[in-house]
Amino acid sequence: MLVILSGVAGAGKDTIKKELIKRMENVESLPSFTSRSMREGDIEGQTYNFVSKEEFEEMIKREEFYEYDIHHNQYYGTSRKLLNEKIKSGKVIVKDIDVNRNRALKRVIKKRYESNNYIFKSA
């Protein structure tokens, strides 16, 4: 199951995600890829998957993202491979994402997974 937490910066998406992971055994995060630098407290593969701008642009060319966007001059995107692997794991996957990227991700996911007997509901 994929759970998407969407909202503006500072809305509490990350706090909700962390609480779900802490309280439930079968819940796992789906970190975005980003070209921004790591900050204090960031953990590679948990907070984000960090790559250079050049690497991100190569990944775009190889169509490795379901969606991506530029925010404050940095790329952010959802990996096709990572999302597909995590969905197959049978865990509850929690993705926190801003409102603009959410719209793009919902369109792609709906198209991809409704045809495979997944149920997609949007609030």
Residue frames relative to the residue before (quaternion, step in Angstrom):
aa qw qx qy qz dx dy dz
M 1.0000 0.0000 0.0000 0.0000 0.00 0.00 0.00
L 0.2014 -0.7590 0.6085 0.1142 3.54 -1.06 0.79
V 0.0998 -0.7647 0.6359 0.0301 3.54 -0.88 1.04
I 0.1368 -0.7912 0.5933 0.0573 3.57 -0.72 1.08
L 0.1420 -0.7525 0.6399 0.0634 3.55 -0.85 1.08
S 0.0218 0.8298 -0.5525 0.0761 3.56 -0.46 1.20
G 0.3065 0.7295 -0.5729 0.2136 3.52 -1.04 0.84
V 0.6538 -0.4951 0.3897 0.4191 3.54 -1.31 0.06
A 0.6777 -0.4652 0.3663 0.4360 3.57 -1.29 0.28
G 0.8110 0.2573 -0.2042 0.4841 3.56 -0.95 0.91
A 0.4796 0.6970 -0.4250 0.3217 3.62 1.26 0.07
G 0.5889 -0.6026 0.3627 0.3982 3.60 1.21 -0.29
K 0.3081 0.7790 -0.4982 0.2235 3.60 1.24 0.25
D 0.6950 0.4844 -0.2780 0.4528 3.56 0.81 -1.02
T 0.6246 0.5379 -0.3345 0.4568 3.59 1.02 -0.75
I 0.6592 0.4962 -0.3017 0.4777 3.58 0.92 -0.89
K 0.6413 0.5280 -0.3206 0.4553 3.58 0.94 -0.91
K 0.6709 0.5012 -0.3021 0.4554 3.60 0.85 -0.94
E 0.6564 0.5054 -0.3130 0.4646 3.60 0.98 -0.79
L 0.6300 0.5246 -0.3372 0.4627 3.60 0.98 -0.78
I 0.6695 0.4962 -0.2944 0.4678 3.57 0.92 -0.92
K 0.6616 0.5185 -0.2969 0.4531 3.57 0.99 -0.85
R 0.7612 0.4207 -0.2010 0.4508 3.58 0.93 -0.93
M 0.7769 0.2966 -0.1498 0.5348 3.59 1.15 -0.51
E 0.4965 -0.6963 0.4456 0.2648 3.57 -0.92 0.94
N 0.7768 0.4028 -0.1765 0.4509 3.56 0.87 -0.97
V 0.5481 0.6078 -0.3929 0.4193 3.61 1.18 0.49
E 0.0108 -0.7968 0.6020 -0.0509 3.53 -0.95 0.97
S 0.4591 -0.6887 0.4964 0.2617 3.56 -1.11 0.71
L 0.2151 -0.7214 0.6375 0.1639 3.55 -1.29 0.48
P 0.1569 -0.8217 0.5410 0.0861 3.60 -0.05 1.23
S 0.4697 -0.6508 0.5251 0.2831 3.53 -1.16 0.71
F 0.4255 -0.5961 0.5874 0.3443 3.51 -1.37 0.12
T 0.0052 0.7982 -0.6022 0.0112 3.57 -1.10 0.67
S 0.3902 -0.6989 0.5495 0.2394 3.52 -1.27 0.50
R 0.4976 0.6537 -0.4455 0.3559 3.60 1.20 -0.01
S 0.5702 -0.5899 0.4486 0.3545 3.54 -1.25 0.41
M 0.5685 -0.5730 0.4606 0.3691 3.53 -1.23 0.50
R 0.2230 -0.7465 0.6147 0.1232 3.53 -1.18 0.74
E 0.6764 -0.4532 0.3684 0.4487 3.53 -1.27 0.21
G 0.7778 0.3016 -0.2472 0.4929 3.56 -0.85 0.98
D 0.5486 0.6003 -0.4043 0.4186 3.61 1.21 -0.29
I 0.1151 -0.7630 0.6330 0.0623 3.53 -1.15 0.71
E 0.4742 -0.6845 0.4816 0.2732 3.56 -0.68 1.14
G 0.8224 0.2140 -0.1821 0.4948 3.55 -0.86 1.01
Q 0.7098 0.3730 -0.2628 0.5366 3.59 1.25 -0.14
T 0.7204 0.3672 -0.2319 0.5408 3.57 0.75 -1.03
Y 0.7384 -0.1628 0.1663 0.6330 3.52 0.87 -1.12
N 0.3683 -0.6110 0.6220 0.3226 3.50 -1.44 -0.02
F 0.2051 -0.8308 0.5124 0.0723 3.58 -0.39 1.26
V 0.0739 0.7633 -0.6364 0.0833 3.55 -0.93 1.05
S 0.5755 -0.5693 0.4442 0.3839 3.58 -1.23 0.30
K 0.6579 -0.4830 0.3835 0.4322 3.58 -1.27 0.26
E 0.6461 0.5266 -0.3196 0.4506 3.57 0.99 -0.84
E 0.6478 0.5037 -0.3141 0.4775 3.59 0.98 -0.83
F 0.6402 0.5239 -0.3238 0.4591 3.58 0.96 -0.88
E 0.6714 0.5006 -0.3009 0.4562 3.59 0.90 -0.91
E 0.6197 0.5157 -0.3372 0.4861 3.60 1.11 -0.64
M 0.6372 0.5218 -0.3211 0.4676 3.57 1.02 -0.78
I 0.6037 0.5384 -0.3469 0.4747 3.59 1.10 -0.69
K 0.6618 0.5143 -0.3026 0.4539 3.58 0.88 -0.96
R 0.7067 0.4316 -0.2525 0.5006 3.59 1.06 -0.74
E 0.4066 -0.7470 0.4355 0.2950 3.58 1.35 0.15
E 0.2670 0.8007 -0.4880 0.2223 3.58 0.96 0.94
F 0.6951 0.4528 -0.2760 0.4855 3.61 1.24 -0.10
Y 0.4513 -0.6269 0.5602 0.2991 3.52 -1.22 0.64
E 0.7667 -0.0898 0.0876 0.6297 3.54 1.10 -0.77
Y 0.0405 0.7687 -0.6382 -0.0091 3.53 -1.30 0.40
D 0.0652 -0.7787 0.6237 0.0192 3.53 -1.29 0.42
I 0.3573 -0.6866 0.5816 0.2503 3.53 -1.34 0.24
H 0.0270 0.7792 -0.6221 0.0716 3.55 -0.85 1.07
H 0.8271 -0.0378 -0.0367 0.5596 3.59 -0.65 1.14
N 0.6797 -0.5250 0.2648 0.4385 3.57 0.96 0.97
Q 0.6436 0.4677 -0.3406 0.5011 3.61 1.17 0.44
Y 0.4440 -0.6852 0.5173 0.2564 3.54 -1.13 0.75
Y 0.0172 -0.7434 0.6684 0.0170 3.52 -1.28 0.65
G 0.1539 0.8188 -0.5410 0.1149 3.61 -0.86 0.83
T 0.4174 -0.6891 0.5453 0.2315 3.53 -1.34 0.46
S 0.3812 -0.7549 0.5016 0.1824 3.54 -0.61 1.22
R 0.4636 -0.6640 0.5173 0.2766 3.56 -0.92 0.94
K 0.6919 0.5014 -0.2811 0.4368 3.56 0.76 -1.09
L 0.6876 0.4918 -0.2875 0.4503 3.57 0.81 -0.98
L 0.6605 0.4952 -0.3131 0.4696 3.60 0.91 -0.86
N 0.6660 0.5052 -0.3114 0.4519 3.60 0.85 -0.90
E 0.6472 0.5144 -0.3161 0.4653 3.60 0.98 -0.83
K 0.6899 0.4861 -0.2889 0.4520 3.57 0.87 -0.94
I 0.6272 0.5238 -0.3448 0.4619 3.61 1.00 -0.72
K 0.6607 0.5122 -0.3069 0.4549 3.59 0.97 -0.81
S 0.5750 0.6221 -0.3698 0.3816 3.61 1.18 -0.47
G 0.4475 -0.7085 0.4382 0.3253 3.58 1.21 -0.42
K 0.5363 0.6189 -0.4068 0.4048 3.57 1.27 0.01
V 0.5082 -0.5636 0.5300 0.3785 3.54 -1.36 0.13
I 0.1693 -0.7999 0.5737 0.0495 3.56 -0.58 1.20
V 0.1357 -0.7923 0.5930 0.0477 3.57 -0.77 1.08
K 0.0641 -0.7886 0.6112 -0.0193 3.53 -0.79 1.13
D 0.1102 -0.7656 0.6278 0.0873 3.58 -0.77 0.98
I 0.0522 0.8102 -0.5656 0.1449 3.52 -0.81 1.10
D 0.5038 -0.6491 0.4627 0.3329 3.59 -1.07 0.61
V 0.7235 -0.4885 0.2856 0.3954 3.55 -1.26 0.48
N 0.6797 0.4994 -0.3078 0.4403 3.62 0.83 -0.89
R 0.6904 0.4549 -0.2848 0.4851 3.58 0.89 -0.86
N 0.5677 0.6044 -0.3743 0.4151 3.59 1.13 -0.60
R 0.6465 0.5281 -0.3306 0.4402 3.60 0.88 -0.88
A 0.6752 0.4872 -0.2919 0.4707 3.57 0.90 -0.92
L 0.6649 0.5080 -0.3051 0.4547 3.58 0.91 -0.90
K 0.6455 0.5268 -0.3271 0.4459 3.61 0.91 -0.85
R 0.6380 0.5259 -0.3363 0.4508 3.61 0.95 -0.82
V 0.6988 0.4773 -0.2732 0.4574 3.55 0.81 -1.00
I 0.6783 0.4943 -0.2980 0.4547 3.57 0.85 -0.93
K 0.6268 0.5352 -0.3402 0.4528 3.55 0.95 -0.82
K 0.6713 0.5006 -0.2905 0.4629 3.56 0.88 -0.96
R 0.7084 0.4816 -0.2638 0.4434 3.60 0.88 -0.94
Y 0.8166 0.3371 -0.1507 0.4436 3.56 0.73 -1.05
E 0.5703 0.5774 -0.4189 0.4073 3.65 1.03 -0.37
S 0.6462 0.5190 -0.3254 0.4552 3.56 1.07 -0.63
N 0.7086 0.4183 -0.2471 0.5117 3.62 1.26 -0.27
N 0.6225 -0.5978 0.3146 0.3952 3.57 1.12 0.76
Y 0.4303 0.6381 -0.5101 0.3840 3.60 1.06 0.64
I 0.3405 -0.7151 0.5652 0.2307 3.55 -1.11 0.57
F 0.0803 -0.7990 0.5957 0.0187 3.55 -0.80 0.99
K 0.0297 0.7850 -0.6164 0.0549 3.55 -0.69 1.11
S 0.1348 -0.7899 0.5963 0.0478 3.52 -1.03 0.83
A 0.3507 -0.7377 0.5403 0.2019 3.52 -0.96 0.91
